[in-house]
Amino acid sequence: MTFTAVLENIARSPIVTKIGEKLTTAKSISLSGLSRLGKGLVSTHLCQQQTKPLLIVTATVEEATRWALQLQSMPWRVYLYQPLDTFPYESAQIDLETDWTRIEILAELLAKPQPNLAIATTINALQPHLPSTQVFQKHSIYFNIGDSQSVKLLAEALAKLGYVEVKEVKESKQWSRKGFSFEVFPVNRNLPVRLSCNRGTVEKIREFDPTNPKSFTDLSSFAIAPVDLHEFVTSHKATLLNYLPKNFIVAIDEPEQCQSYSDRWYEAADELYQNQSQADTPKLHWDFAKCMTEANKFQMLQLSKRSLKPKPTIASHLNTNSDRRNQWEIPQPKGENAVTAEVTSFACPVCGKPLARFPYAKDGVDKVMLKCGDAQARQRKDHADVVFFWSSQERWWSKKFGDLDEAAKPNLGKDATRKEKKTSQRKPKQSSKVAKPSPKELS
């Protein structure tokens, strides 16, 4: 399924146009109340609007994989970049296929990628784990039509990069020589490449399929990256952001989840670092704030599904006026900020005040609970157990009070307006996004 028609409709939306204008001027904006598909569509449009490539940063590899699969149905050429799943102070078993994919992505980034490139990755990609761009380029070979090329020097360079000379190139890491032509299968490409030379000058560069020699694609240039990237890693490590051209838009998906994962990773990495026997070991782990500081050097989107408003919109961070119907301003003790919650027609079983809907997240799933709408009352001990969840019996349920008495009407007070009374008598709409946990799970 493609979303070309949907993207065309989004392009005509005045709200999205305003978001694009704000991103251009403010450089960083936050959008909430969006599903993953909504995030993908809006991000794609904003990048198309400015003709820029996209980097999506998520909390986990699983979520990055979902993003990559979704973006493939949009006008993107998509890569999934998986950083090492280990800490910088311990040895790791490296998966060669994953490692070569990383090398392929890095080589393309340094070769000024096209604006239709999208990369999905995790927050760990913003940690130092790569050689500097100077080291990477120093240990790579670049070819352009018209370059002078020595057979002897090329053979020596390929051997240093880990390539093996064979009679027929069939697999990655192999190269061969046929008369005045060279064939090499770089780890950073999906197909081998043939260089046709005349008197030491590169005249043609063609990518071909070993199973079908007549099938080829002309190239003007290409790069050969090292087989083992970690062989060239020095103490001065870089992040994926150091390889990005400045025209990238960086989108942080669910910043709270990214920070939670990053904080736990940082604590574990810091403990390993403190236990290192070598005192001169450089610090190669950053906290979340440092990662965000580096990301802020690019145009940045912060995308969030959860919103405290009952009717979230993508313009929630653009200073637009929200619809305040069926909302109630909860009284707050001094020193606390006021929170706008959606009042219900249910009564608190302790004080009789209206219950209000409060969003929360469990295991990465957005849910809703009912609590007393009076902030001062919620601070009292007798209200500690006034929490109702949506049960599998499709009723509001509390561990202490059981099923919610829907017949009990809330006490709105003598000064309540007619509008408030009318609002409180409305039955709340059950959102299809609310999870339905069983009472056993809640206990």
Phi, psi and chi 1 to 4 in degrees:
 res  aa     phi    psi   chi1   chi2   chi3   chi4
   1 MET       -  129.5  179.1  179.1  179.7      -
   2 THR  -108.8  161.0   58.7      -      -      -
   3 PHE  -121.7   33.3  -64.1   93.4      -      -
   4 THR   -61.4  -46.7  -55.7      -      -      -
   5 ALA   -65.0  -39.4      -      -      -      -
   6 VAL   -63.4  -44.0  178.1      -      -      -
   7 LEU   -63.9  -34.3  -71.1  168.6      -      -
   8 GLU   -65.8  -39.0  -69.3  175.7   -5.8      -
   9 ASN   -67.6  -39.8  -71.0  -29.3      -      -
  10 ILE   -62.2  -38.0  -69.8  176.5      -      -
  11 ALA   -61.7  -26.0      -      -      -      -
  12 ARG   -89.7   -2.4  -68.5 -168.7  -70.9  -93.1
  13 SER   -76.5  126.8  169.6      -      -      -
  14 PRO   -65.8  -30.1   21.4  -31.6      -      -
  15 ILE   -66.1  -46.8  -65.3  178.8      -      -
  16 VAL   -66.3  -34.4  177.9      -      -      -
  17 THR   -61.5  -40.1  -59.6      -      -      -
  18 LYS   -67.2  -36.5 -171.7  174.9 -178.8  179.9
  19 ILE   -62.6  -44.7  -66.3  174.6      -      -
  20 GLY   -60.7  -40.2      -      -      -      -
  21 GLU   -64.5  -40.4  -66.0  172.5   -6.8      -
  22 LYS   -68.2  -37.6 -170.1  170.6 -177.1   66.4
  23 LEU   -63.0  -36.4  177.8   61.8      -      -
  24 THR   -66.7  -39.6  -57.5      -      -      -
  25 THR   -87.2  -42.6   56.2      -      -      -
  26 ALA   -86.6  -19.4      -      -      -      -
  27 LYS    71.7  -24.8 -164.2  175.8  179.9  179.2
  28 SER  -143.2  127.3  175.8      -      -      -
  29 ILE  -136.5  159.4   61.4  173.6      -      -
  30 SER  -117.7  134.2  -60.9      -      -      -
  31 LEU  -123.7  128.9  -57.2  176.8      -      -
  32 SER  -125.6  165.2   63.8      -      -      -
  33 GLY    81.5   23.7      -      -      -      -
  34 LEU  -113.1  139.3  -69.5  166.3      -      -
  35 SER   -74.9  173.0   64.0      -      -      -
  36 ARG   -61.8  -40.7 -173.7 -170.9  -62.2  110.4
  37 LEU   -63.3  -43.1  177.1   57.8      -      -
  38 GLY   -61.5  -41.3      -      -      -      -
  39 LYS   -60.9  -43.6  -62.5  173.0 -168.5  174.7
  40 GLY   -64.1  -42.6      -      -      -      -
  41 LEU   -66.6  -45.7  -69.5  170.0      -      -
  42 VAL   -66.9  -43.6  172.7      -      -      -
  43 SER   -61.8  -42.4  -58.9      -      -      -
  44 THR   -61.8  -45.0  -62.8      -      -      -
  45 HIS   -62.7  -44.0  168.0   70.9      -      -
  46 LEU   -62.8  -38.0  -66.8  175.7      -      -
  47 CYS   -70.1  -40.6  -69.9      -      -      -
  48 GLN   -63.5  -37.8  -73.0 -176.7  -26.8      -
  49 GLN   -60.5  -35.6 -168.8  179.0   45.6      -
  50 GLN  -105.4    3.8  -59.1 -172.4   36.7      -
  51 THR    53.8   59.0  -41.1      -      -      -
  52 LYS  -132.7  148.5  -66.9 -174.5  174.7 -177.4
  53 PRO   -75.5  169.6   24.5  -30.1      -      -
  54 LEU  -130.8  137.9  173.4   66.5      -      -
  55 LEU  -119.3  120.2  175.6   70.9      -      -
  56 ILE  -101.8  126.0  -68.4  -73.1      -      -
  57 VAL  -112.7  122.2 -179.8      -      -      -
  58 THR  -119.9  177.7   68.4      -      -      -
  59 ALA   -79.8  -38.3      -      -      -      -
  60 THR  -130.4  163.4   63.6      -      -      -
  61 VAL   -66.0  -36.4  173.6      -      -      -
  62 GLU   -59.9  -44.4  -69.2   77.2   11.2      -
  63 GLU   -69.9  -36.5 -167.3   61.6   26.0      -
  64 ALA   -63.7  -36.9      -      -      -      -
  65 THR   -64.5  -41.7  -57.0      -      -      -
  66 ARG   -62.1  -40.5  -63.2 -172.8 -171.8  101.4
  67 TRP   -62.3  -45.1  -96.4   98.1      -      -
  68 ALA   -60.9  -42.6      -      -      -      -
  69 LEU   -65.0  -38.6  -67.6  173.6      -      -
  70 GLN   -69.1  -42.5  174.8 -179.2  -84.2      -
  71 LEU   -66.6  -23.4  -68.5  175.0      -      -
  72 GLN   -65.4  -21.8  -74.2  177.2   -7.1      -
  73 SER   -86.1    3.4   61.6      -      -      -
  74 MET  -116.8  171.3  -58.6  177.3 -167.7      -
  75 PRO   -73.2   61.8   26.4  -34.1      -      -
  76 TRP  -126.1  152.0  -69.4  109.3      -      -
  77 ARG  -101.8  111.0 -166.0  163.2   49.5   84.0
  78 VAL  -106.1  138.2 -175.7      -      -      -
  79 TYR  -121.6  145.3  -79.1  117.3      -      -
  80 LEU  -106.8  111.8  175.1   62.2      -      -
  81 TYR   -98.6  115.4 -178.0   91.5      -      -
  82 GLN  -108.7  108.1  -60.4 -176.1   53.4      -
  83 PRO   -70.9  169.4   25.5  -32.6      -      -
  84 LEU   -60.5  137.0  -71.5  175.5      -      -
  85 ASP   -92.3   30.8 -165.3   24.0      -      -
  86 THR  -129.9  175.3   56.4      -      -      -
  87 PHE   -91.3  154.3  -61.9  101.6      -      -
  88 PRO   -69.7   -8.3   23.0  -32.3      -      -
  89 TYR  -109.6   17.7  -46.5  108.2      -      -
  90 GLU  -137.3  153.1   61.8 -178.3    8.6      -
  91 SER   -72.2  152.6   58.2      -      -      -
  92 ALA  -138.3  147.5      -      -      -      -
  93 GLN   -87.4  117.3  -67.6 -176.9  -10.5      -
  94 ILE   -93.9  127.4  -60.8  174.0      -      -
  95 ASP   -81.8  116.3  179.2   71.8      -      -
  96 LEU   -62.0  -41.1  -69.6  179.1      -      -
  97 GLU   -61.1  -44.5  -68.7  -64.3  -27.5      -
  98 THR   -65.7  -39.0  -56.3      -      -      -
  99 ASP   -65.0  -41.8 -160.8   35.2      -      -
 100 TRP   -67.6  -33.5  -68.2  -17.5      -      -
 101 THR   -63.6  -41.0  -59.5      -      -      -
 102 ARG   -61.1  -43.2  -76.0 -165.6  -69.3  -92.8
 103 ILE   -62.7  -41.2  -65.3  174.2      -      -
 104 GLU   -59.8  -42.8  178.7 -177.8   -2.3      -
 105 ILE   -66.6  -44.9  -64.3  171.6      -      -
 106 LEU   -63.3  -41.0  -62.1  176.8      -      -
 107 ALA   -63.1  -40.0      -      -      -      -
 108 GLU   -69.7  -37.6  177.9  161.0   -9.5      -
 109 LEU   -62.3  -37.3  -71.0  174.5      -      -
 110 LEU   -76.7  -13.3  -67.1  176.5      -      -
 111 ALA   -98.2   24.3      -      -      -      -
 112 LYS    57.1   79.8  -63.1 -179.4 -179.8 -179.8
 113 PRO   -67.9  161.3   27.0  -35.2      -      -
 114 GLN   -72.8  157.0  -62.0  -62.2  -43.8      -
 115 PRO   -69.5   -8.8   22.8  -33.4      -      -
 116 ASN   -90.5   17.3   66.5  -27.2      -      -
 117 LEU   -90.8  130.9  176.0   65.0      -      -
 118 ALA  -127.9  135.2      -      -      -      -
 119 ILE  -123.5  127.5  -58.0  173.1      -      -
 120 ALA  -106.5  131.2      -      -      -      -
 121 THR  -149.8 -172.1 -172.2      -      -      -
 122 THR  -114.6  172.0   70.6      -      -      -
 123 ILE   -64.1  -23.1 -171.6   65.7      -      -
 124 ASN   -69.2  -17.8  -83.0    1.4      -      -
 125 ALA   -68.0  -16.5      -      -      -      -
 126 LEU   -89.7    3.5  -84.0   57.7      -      -
 127 GLN   -91.2  151.2  -65.5  -74.8  -16.4      -
 128 PRO   -64.8  115.6  -20.0   32.3      -      -
 129 HIS  -150.8    4.2   66.9  -72.6      -      -
 130 LEU  -124.2  157.2  -65.1  169.0      -      -
 131 PRO   -68.0  159.6   26.8  -35.5      -      -
 132 SER   -62.8  158.7   66.5      -      -      -
 133 THR   -62.4  -32.0   55.7      -      -      -
 134 GLN   -66.5  -41.3  -66.3   81.8    1.8      -
 135 VAL   -67.0  -41.8  170.5      -      -      -
 136 PHE   -61.6  -46.5 -174.1   92.2      -      -
 137 GLN   -68.0  -33.4  -70.0  175.5  -42.8      -
 138 LYS   -64.7  -33.4 -179.9 -179.8  177.9 -179.9
 139 HIS  -101.3   21.1  -67.6   90.3      -      -
 140 SER  -119.7  160.0  -60.3      -      -      -
 141 ILE  -115.4  131.9  -53.8  174.6      -      -
 142 TYR  -117.9  136.2  -63.6   85.8      -      -
 143 PHE  -124.1  139.9  -67.8   95.6      -      -
 144 ASN  -135.3  151.2  -64.0  -81.2      -      -
 145 ILE   -61.9  130.9  -68.7  178.7      -      -
 146 GLY    99.9   -9.5      -      -      -      -
 147 ASP   -70.5  148.8  -72.2   -9.3      -      -
 148 SER   -85.3  138.8  -61.9      -      -      -
 149 GLN  -140.5  126.9 -172.7   59.1   55.2      -
 150 SER   -94.8  131.8  166.8      -      -      -
 151 VAL   -61.6  -45.4  175.8      -      -      -
 152 LYS   -64.8  -45.7 -178.1  178.3  179.4 -179.4
 153 LEU   -66.8  -35.8  -66.8  178.0      -      -
 154 LEU   -65.1  -42.9  176.8   59.3      -      -
 155 ALA   -62.2  -41.9      -      -      -      -
 156 GLU   -65.7  -41.3  -67.3  176.8   -6.3      -
 157 ALA   -66.1  -41.8      -      -      -      -
 158 LEU   -65.4  -36.9  -70.9  172.9      -      -
 159 ALA   -65.0  -39.5      -      -      -      -
 160 LYS   -65.4  -31.8  -71.5 -178.6  179.8  179.5
 161 LEU   -81.5   -5.5  -65.1 -176.0      -      -
 162 GLY    99.2   12.0      -      -      -      -
 163 TYR   -88.9  148.7  -70.8   82.8      -      -
 164 VAL  -112.7  133.6  179.4      -      -      -
 165 GLU   -81.7  131.3 -175.9  175.0    7.0      -
 166 VAL  -135.0  172.5  -65.0      -      -      -
 167 LYS   -78.0  -42.0  -68.3 -176.8  178.3 -179.9
 168 GLU  -126.7  126.3  -67.8  -72.9  -20.0      -
 169 VAL   -79.9  117.0  172.7      -      -      -
 170 LYS  -127.2  -25.6  -63.1  179.7  179.8  179.5
 171 GLU  -129.8  166.0  -61.3  177.5   -4.4      -
 172 SER   -62.8  152.3 -174.6      -      -      -
 173 LYS    78.5   10.2  -58.4 -171.7  -60.5  179.7
 174 GLN  -112.0  154.0  -64.3  179.2  -15.7      -
 175 TRP  -149.2  156.7   76.4  -79.4      -      -
 176 SER  -147.7  162.5   67.5      -      -      -
 177 ARG  -123.8  129.9  179.1  174.1   55.2 -171.0
 178 LYS  -132.0   97.0  -64.0 -178.3  178.0  179.9
 179 GLY    63.7 -120.0      -      -      -      -
 180 PHE   -97.2   14.2  -65.2  103.2      -      -
 181 SER  -117.1  151.4  -62.5      -      -      -
 182 PHE  -125.2  141.9  -61.5   88.0      -      -
 183 GLU  -123.7  131.9  -66.5 -179.9   -3.4      -
 184 VAL  -142.7  142.6   58.4      -      -      -
 185 PHE  -112.5   90.6 -160.5  148.5      -      -
 186 PRO   -67.4  148.8  -16.1   30.5      -      -
 187 VAL   -70.1  -16.2  -64.7      -      -      -
 188 ASN   -96.7   14.8   52.6  -63.1      -      -
 189 ARG  -134.7  157.4  -59.9 -167.1   70.9   89.2
 190 ASN   -86.1  -17.5  -65.5  -37.3      -      -
 191 LEU  -136.0  155.4  -68.4  171.8      -      -
 192 PRO   -71.3  166.4   24.2  -32.7      -      -
 193 VAL  -129.1  140.1  177.0      -      -      -
 194 ARG  -112.1  129.2 -179.7 -178.1  -63.7  116.3
 195 LEU  -106.8  121.3  -73.4   83.2      -      -
 196 SER  -101.2  121.6  -61.2      -      -      -
 197 CYS  -117.4  152.5  -59.0      -      -      -
 198 ASN  -137.5  112.2 -177.3   17.5      -      -
 199 ARG    55.7   42.8  -63.1 -179.0  179.9  179.6
 200 GLY    81.0    9.4      -      -      -      -
 201 THR  -117.0  133.6  -58.7      -      -      -
 202 VAL   -73.9  116.9  178.3      -      -      -
 203 GLU  -101.2  -34.9  -70.4 -170.8  -23.2      -
 204 LYS  -138.5  145.5  -68.9 -177.3 -179.9 -179.5
 205 ILE  -129.8  118.7  -57.4  175.5      -      -
 206 ARG  -132.6  134.0  -70.6 -178.7  170.6 -179.1
 207 GLU   -91.1  133.2 -173.8  178.3   64.4      -
 208 PHE  -137.3  163.2   67.1   94.8      -      -
 209 ASP   -99.9  119.6 -174.0  -11.0      -      -
 210 PRO   -59.3  -27.9  -21.7   32.3      -      -
 211 THR   -81.6  -13.5   62.1      -      -      -
 212 ASN  -144.6   83.7 -175.9   11.8      -      -
 213 PRO   -57.6  -24.4  -21.7   33.3      -      -
 214 LYS   -77.3  -11.9  -65.6 -177.1  179.3 -179.8
 215 SER   -93.9  116.7  175.2      -      -      -
 216 PHE  -149.1  163.2   58.7   85.2      -      -
 217 THR  -131.8  127.4  -57.5      -      -      -
 218 ASP   -73.0  138.2  -72.3  -36.8      -      -
 219 LEU  -124.6  152.8  -55.7  174.5      -      -
 220 SER   -95.7  -21.4   59.1      -      -      -
 221 SER  -164.1  164.4   62.6      -      -      -
 222 PHE  -165.8  166.6   83.0  107.1      -      -
 223 ALA  -125.5  149.5      -      -      -      -
 224 ILE  -114.9  114.7  -56.9  176.2      -      -
 225 ALA   -93.2  159.0      -      -      -      -
 226 PRO   -65.6  151.1   22.7  -33.2      -      -
 227 VAL   -68.7  -45.5  171.0      -      -      -
 228 ASP  -112.1  105.3 -174.6    1.7      -      -
 229 LEU   -66.7  -35.7 -177.9   63.4      -      -
 230 HIS   -73.6  -13.4  -62.1  -84.2      -      -
 231 GLU   -66.7  -23.0 -177.3  179.8  -16.2      -
 232 PHE  -106.9    6.8  -52.5  107.4      -      -
 233 VAL   -73.4  130.5  174.2      -      -      -
 234 THR  -110.7 -178.0   64.5      -      -      -
 235 SER   -68.1  -20.3   58.6      -      -      -
 236 HIS   -93.2   83.4  -56.8  -72.0      -      -
 237 LYS   -87.5  156.1  -67.1 -170.4  176.5 -178.8
 238 ALA  -119.6  168.0      -      -      -      -
 239 THR  -106.6  172.5   74.5      -      -      -
 240 LEU   -61.3  -30.8  179.9   60.3      -      -
 241 LEU   -62.1  -30.7  -63.5  176.8      -      -
 242 ASN   -67.2  -19.9  -63.6  118.5      -      -
 243 TYR   -92.1  -12.4  -76.5   75.6      -      -
 244 LEU   -77.3  134.4  -63.1 -174.8      -      -
 245 PRO   -62.2  155.4  -22.0   33.1      -      -
 246 LYS   -67.2  -12.5  -65.3  -59.2 -178.5 -178.0
 247 ASN   -86.7    2.6   65.1  -28.1      -      -
 248 PHE   -69.8  146.3 -101.8   80.2      -      -
 249 ILE  -103.0  126.0  -69.7 -179.9      -      -
 250 VAL  -102.9  122.4  176.5      -      -      -
 251 ALA  -112.0  122.0      -      -      -      -
 252 ILE   -95.9  112.2  -50.4  -63.0      -      -
 253 ASP   -86.7  124.0 -179.2   43.0      -      -
 254 GLU    51.5   73.4  -59.3  -62.6  -24.0      -
 255 PRO   -55.5  -35.1  -24.4   34.0      -      -
 256 GLU   -65.1  -41.1  -68.6 -177.1    0.2      -
 257 GLN   -67.6  -39.9  -66.5 -179.3   17.3      -
 258 CYS   -62.0  -42.4  -71.8      -      -      -
 259 GLN   -66.9  -40.7 -179.1  172.2    3.9      -
 260 SER   -60.6  -46.4  176.6      -      -      -
 261 TYR   -65.8  -43.5 -178.5   89.9      -      -
 262 SER   -63.7  -38.9  179.5      -      -      -
 263 ASP   -63.3  -44.0  -70.8  -14.3      -      -
 264 ARG   -65.2  -41.9  -65.6 -165.3  -58.8  -89.6
 265 TRP   -62.9  -42.2 -173.8   92.2      -      -
 266 TYR   -63.4  -42.9  178.7   84.2      -      -
 267 GLU   -61.5  -43.5  -69.3  175.8    2.5      -
 268 ALA   -66.8  -41.9      -      -      -      -
 269 ALA   -65.3  -39.2      -      -      -      -
 270 ASP   -66.5  -36.8 -163.8   58.4      -      -
 271 GLU   -64.7  -41.9 -176.9  177.0   -6.4      -
 272 LEU   -63.2  -39.3  -74.9  173.4      -      -
 273 TYR   -64.9  -41.3  175.8   71.2      -      -
 274 GLN   -67.4  -27.2  -61.8  -62.0  -24.6      -
 275 ASN   -90.5    3.8  -66.1  -28.5      -      -
 276 GLN   -65.5  137.8  -71.0  -69.3  -50.3      -
 277 SER   -75.7  -29.2   57.8      -      -      -
 278 GLN   -87.1  121.6  -61.2  178.9   -3.4      -
 279 ALA   -72.0  -24.1      -      -      -      -
 280 ASP   -91.8   12.6   59.1  -15.7      -      -
 281 THR   -65.8  123.0  -59.0      -      -      -
 282 PRO   -69.5  149.0   26.0  -33.3      -      -
 283 LYS   -79.3  120.7 -174.9  176.0 -179.7  179.7
 284 LEU  -121.9   31.4  -60.1  173.3      -      -
 285 HIS  -137.3  139.4   60.8  -75.1      -      -
 286 TRP  -116.5  151.1  -68.2  -11.1      -      -
 287 ASP   -81.1  171.5   58.2   18.6      -      -
 288 PHE   -62.3  -37.2 -177.0   74.5      -      -
 289 ALA   -61.8  -40.0      -      -      -      -
 290 LYS   -66.4  -40.8  172.1   65.2  173.6  175.3
 291 CYS   -61.1  -42.1  -66.0      -      -      -
 292 MET   -69.1  -32.3  -70.9  -60.7   97.1      -
 293 THR   -61.4  -41.6  -61.0      -      -      -
 294 GLU   -69.1  -39.0  -65.0  -60.3  -49.2      -
 295 ALA   -66.6  -29.8      -      -      -      -
 296 ASN   -69.3   -6.3  -89.5  -46.0      -      -
 297 LYS   -75.1  -10.9  -64.7  178.0 -179.7  179.4
 298 PHE  -111.0  166.6  -61.1   82.6      -      -
 299 GLN   -63.3  132.2  -79.4 -172.8  -54.4      -
 300 MET  -132.9  138.7 -169.8  165.7   71.3      -
 301 LEU  -113.0  136.7  -63.9  171.2      -      -
 302 GLN  -114.0  113.1  -63.5 -167.6   50.5      -
 303 LEU  -107.5  128.2  -51.9  173.1      -      -
 304 SER  -136.3  138.3  177.6      -      -      -
 305 LYS   -83.0  -35.8 -179.8  179.0  178.8 -178.8
 306 ARG   -82.8  140.8 -174.6  166.5   63.4   90.9
 307 SER  -142.1  143.6  175.1      -      -      -
 308 LEU   -77.9   -8.2  -66.7  178.0      -      -
 309 LYS   -89.2  142.2  -64.2 -176.5  178.2 -178.9
 310 PRO   -67.3  -25.7   24.1  -33.5      -      -
 311 LYS  -125.1   77.7  -65.6 -178.0  179.1 -179.4
 312 PRO   -69.1  147.5   26.2  -33.2      -      -
 313 THR  -134.9  158.0   65.4      -      -      -
 314 ILE   -70.3  -10.4   59.3  175.7      -      -
 315 ALA   -95.6   15.3      -      -      -      -
 316 SER   -63.7  -21.5   56.4      -      -      -
 317 HIS  -106.8   18.2  -70.0  -87.9      -      -
 318 LEU  -112.0   21.9  -64.6  176.7      -      -
 319 ASN    60.3   31.9  -61.1  -37.6      -      -
 320 THR   -85.5  154.9   57.0      -      -      -
 321 ASN   -78.0  126.9  -65.6  -35.6      -      -
 322 SER   -89.2  156.6   62.3      -      -      -
 323 ASP   -78.2  115.3 -176.6    0.5      -      -
 324 ARG   -98.2    9.4  -61.3 -177.7   62.3   82.9
 325 ARG   -67.4  144.7  -69.0  175.7  -62.4  176.4
 326 ASN    60.6   30.3 -157.1   29.9      -      -
 327 GLN  -123.7  154.8  -64.5 -175.2   33.6      -
 328 TRP  -136.9  129.3  177.6   47.5      -      -
 329 GLU   -79.9  109.5 -164.6   72.3    9.6      -
 330 ILE   -73.7  130.0  -60.2  174.7      -      -
 331 PRO   -64.9  136.4   22.0  -31.4      -      -
 332 GLN  -121.3  146.0  -64.9  -73.7  -24.9      -
 333 PRO   -64.0  160.6  -19.2   30.8      -      -
 334 LYS   -61.6  141.4  -67.8 -177.6  178.3  179.9
 335 GLY    93.2   -8.3      -      -      -      -
 336 GLU  -110.2  149.0  -67.4 -173.7   11.7      -
 337 ASN   -78.8  146.1  -65.1  -34.3      -      -
 338 ALA   -70.7  141.5      -      -      -      -
 339 VAL  -118.6  129.4  177.0      -      -      -
 340 THR   -89.9  117.4  -57.2      -      -      -
 341 ALA  -122.7  160.2      -      -      -      -
 342 GLU   -89.4  115.8 -177.1 -177.7    1.9      -
 343 VAL   -75.4  149.3   67.2      -      -      -
 344 THR  -115.5  178.5   72.0      -      -      -
 345 SER   -92.6    7.5   61.6      -      -      -
 346 PHE   -92.9  149.5  -54.6  130.8      -      -
 347 ALA  -101.2  143.4      -      -      -      -
 348 CYS   -64.6  128.1  173.6      -      -      -
 349 PRO   -68.5   -9.9   25.4  -33.9      -      -
 350 VAL  -100.2  -52.9  176.1      -      -      -
 351 CYS  -109.8  -10.6   66.5      -      -      -
 352 GLY    83.3   -3.0      -      -      -      -
 353 LYS   -71.6  161.6  -65.4  -71.7 -175.8   65.7
 354 PRO   -63.5  142.2  -18.8   30.6      -      -
 355 LEU   -81.0  150.1  -67.4  175.5      -      -
 356 ALA  -126.3  154.5      -      -      -      -
 357 ARG   -88.9  130.2  -62.0  164.9   64.0   92.5
 358 PHE  -126.0  123.4  -70.3   87.9      -      -
 359 PRO   -76.5  149.5   27.5  -32.6      -      -
 360 TYR  -154.1  171.7   72.1  103.1      -      -
 361 ALA  -126.4  138.8      -      -      -      -
 362 LYS  -136.6  123.1 -179.1  179.8  179.7 -177.5
 363 ASP    54.8   36.8  -60.9  -31.7      -      -
 364 GLY    79.0    6.4      -      -      -      -
 365 VAL  -109.1  131.0  178.5      -      -      -
 366 ASP   -75.5  130.6  -69.6  -20.2      -      -
 367 LYS  -136.4  177.8  -58.0 -177.3 -179.7 -177.5
 368 VAL  -135.3  139.8  174.2      -      -      -
 369 MET  -124.9  159.5   68.9  175.5   74.0      -
 370 LEU  -108.1  129.2  -61.1 -175.3      -      -
 371 LYS  -136.6  165.2  -59.6  177.0   69.4  174.5
 372 CYS   -59.5  136.0 -178.1      -      -      -
 373 GLY   -78.0  -10.4      -      -      -      -
 374 ASP   -88.3  110.6 -170.0  -36.6      -      -
 375 ALA   -61.7  -36.9      -      -      -      -
 376 GLN   -68.0  -38.0  -66.2  179.2  -12.2      -
 377 ALA   -67.1  -35.0      -      -      -      -
 378 ARG   -63.9  -21.1  -69.8 -160.0  -54.5  -86.0
 379 GLN   -79.8  -14.3  -55.6  -58.5  -41.9      -
 380 ARG   -80.1  153.0  -60.7 -159.6  -59.8  -97.7
 381 LYS   -65.3  -32.7  -68.0 -176.5  179.1 -179.8
 382 ASP   -70.8   -8.7   59.0  -10.9      -      -
 383 HIS  -104.8    4.3  -82.2   64.8      -      -
 384 ALA   -60.5  -33.4      -      -      -      -
 385 ASP  -100.6   10.2  -64.9  -40.2      -      -
 386 VAL   -83.2   78.8 -178.1      -      -      -
 387 VAL  -140.9  122.4 -176.7      -      -      -
 388 PHE  -116.4  136.1  -70.5   85.9      -      -
 389 PHE  -117.7  158.1  -58.5   92.6      -      -
 390 TRP   -81.5  119.7 -170.1 -111.5      -      -
 391 SER   -96.1  172.9   70.3      -      -      -
 392 SER   -68.4  -18.7   59.1      -      -      -
 393 GLN   -83.6    8.5  -75.4   76.1   30.5      -
 394 GLU    58.9   46.4  -62.5 -170.3   -7.4      -
 395 ARG  -139.1  154.6  -65.6  178.5   63.9   85.8
 396 TRP   -75.8  128.3  -69.1  105.7      -      -
 397 TRP  -133.5  140.6  176.9   88.0      -      -
 398 SER  -124.7  143.9  168.2      -      -      -
 399 LYS   -62.4  -34.0 -175.7  175.2 -178.9 -179.3
 400 LYS   -91.6  -42.8  179.3  175.9 -179.4  179.1
 401 PHE   -97.3   -6.8  -60.5   98.7      -      -
 402 GLY    72.3 -146.9      -      -      -      -
 403 ASP   -67.5  141.8  -70.3  -22.3      -      -
 404 LEU   -71.0  133.8 -179.8   62.2      -      -
 405 ASP   -77.2   97.8 -176.8    5.8      -      -
 406 GLU   -73.6  -15.2  -60.0 -175.0    9.4      -
 407 ALA   -79.6  -22.6      -      -      -      -
 408 ALA   -73.7  123.3      -      -      -      -
 409 LYS   -91.5  143.3  -60.7  -59.4  179.5 -177.2
 410 PRO   -71.9  154.4   27.6  -34.5      -      -
 411 ASN   -92.7  107.2  176.2   18.4      -      -
 412 LEU   -86.3   -6.8  -65.1  175.0      -      -
 413 GLY    89.7  163.0      -      -      -      -
 414 LYS   -67.6  -30.1  -65.0 -178.5 -180.0 -179.4
 415 ASP   -90.8    8.6  -62.6  -30.0      -      -
 416 ALA   -67.4  140.9      -      -      -      -
 417 THR   -83.1  164.7   63.6      -      -      -
 418 ARG   -61.3  -35.2  -66.0 -179.7 -179.9  178.4
 419 LYS   -65.5  -39.4 -177.0  176.5 -179.6  179.9
 420 GLU   -66.0  -40.5  -72.6  172.6  -31.9      -
 421 LYS   -64.7  -42.3  -70.0 -178.9  179.0  179.9
 422 LYS   -64.7  -38.1 -175.9  176.9 -179.6 -179.2
 423 THR   -65.9  -40.4  -58.9      -      -      -
 424 SER   -68.1  -21.7   68.0      -      -      -
 425 GLN   -84.9   -7.9  -66.6  171.8   -0.1      -
 426 ARG   -74.3  142.1  -62.0  175.0 -175.5  167.7
 427 LYS   -78.9  132.0  -68.2 -175.2  178.4 -179.7
 428 PRO   -68.1  142.2   27.0  -34.8      -      -
 429 LYS   -77.0  129.6  -63.9 -179.8  179.2  179.0
 430 GLN   -83.2  116.7  -58.4  -63.9  -18.2      -
 431 SER   -73.3  140.3  172.7      -      -      -
 432 SER   -69.8  -12.2   58.8      -      -      -
 433 LYS   -89.4   -7.3  -64.6 -177.8  179.8  179.2
 434 VAL   -75.7  125.6  176.5      -      -      -
 435 ALA   -71.7  154.9      -      -      -      -
 436 LYS  -120.0   79.3  -58.6  179.0  179.8  179.6
 437 PRO   -74.5  153.7   29.7  -34.7      -      -
 438 SER   -82.6  156.8   65.2      -      -      -
 439 PRO   -58.6  -32.2  -25.8   34.9      -      -
 440 LYS   -63.6  -38.4  -68.5 -177.5 -179.6  179.4
 441 GLU   -66.3  -34.8  -67.8  175.9  -18.5      -
 442 LEU   -76.3  -26.1  -61.5  170.7      -      -
 443 SER   -77.7      -   60.7      -      -      -
